[in-house]
């Protein structure tokens, strides 16, 4: 009896945690422009580091 109640409670908590995670990712989603800019900056820094080490 108690096991069934705990199972339902934990399942409910799991569902709420998943929904919170999904909503949080949607709200704080980085724009594509920011992602591309960050990637380009990282690549440029790696190229500059390789040139300095030569």
C-alpha positions in Angstrom: 0.0 0.0 0.0 2.7 2.5 1.0 4.9 1.4 -1.9 2.1 2.3 -4.4 1.7 5.8 -2.8 5.5 6.4 -2.9 5.6 5.2 -6.5 2.9 7.7 -7.5 4.5 10.5 -5.5 7.9 9.9 -7.1 6.4 9.6 -10.5 4.7 12.9 -10.0 7.9 14.5 -8.9 9.7 13.1 -11.9 7.1 14.5 -14.3 7.2 17.9 -12.6 11.1 17.9 -12.8 11.0 17.0 -16.5 8.5 19.7 -17.3 10.5 22.3 -15.3 13.6 21.3 -17.3 11.9 21.6 -20.6 10.3 25.0 -19.8 13.6 26.3 -18.4 15.4 25.3 -21.6 12.7 27.0 -23.8 12.8 30.2 -21.7 16.6 30.5 -21.6 17.2 29.4 -25.1 20.2 31.1 -26.7 19.6 32.5 -30.1 21.2 31.0 -33.2 23.2 34.2 -33.8 24.7 34.0 -30.3 25.6 30.3 -30.8 27.3 31.0 -34.2 29.1 34.0 -32.9 30.4 32.1 -29.9 31.6 29.2 -32.1 33.3 31.6 -34.5 35.1 33.3 -31.6 36.2 30.0 -30.2 37.6 28.9 -33.5 39.4 32.2 -34.0 41.0 31.9 -30.5 42.2 28.4 -31.3 43.7 29.6 -34.6 45.4 32.5 -32.8 46.8 30.2 -30.1 48.3 27.9 -32.8 49.9 30.8 -34.6 51.5 32.0 -31.3 52.9 28.5 -30.5 54.6 28.1 -33.9 
